[in-house]
């Protein structure tokens, strides 16, 4: 996958009844066994909200309205690589979250 510039991650906090959904990573070779927020990487031509909506459809089979997302913060990190991560929040969506990529979660 081609990343435009610095690899950019988008992580989504899905709130329901005061709780946030976490996924347990598996089969990816990257922090397998640990919990993380659902999300993924920005693809060529996408905005942050578009990436969030696409990733939630792919990973959890839910639909988000990109216009209803709120940006919570941005982190520039230089741990394993030089990256930028955006954190957005969704308080409403369509569908019931389910593991839509069982080979990764």
Buried (B, 14 or more C-beta within 10 A) or exposed (E): EEEEEEBBBBBBBBEEEEEEBEBEBBEEEEEEEEEEBBBBBBBEEBEBBBBBBBBBBEBBBBEBEBEEBEEEEEEEEEEEEEBBBBBBBBEEBEEEBEBBBEEBB
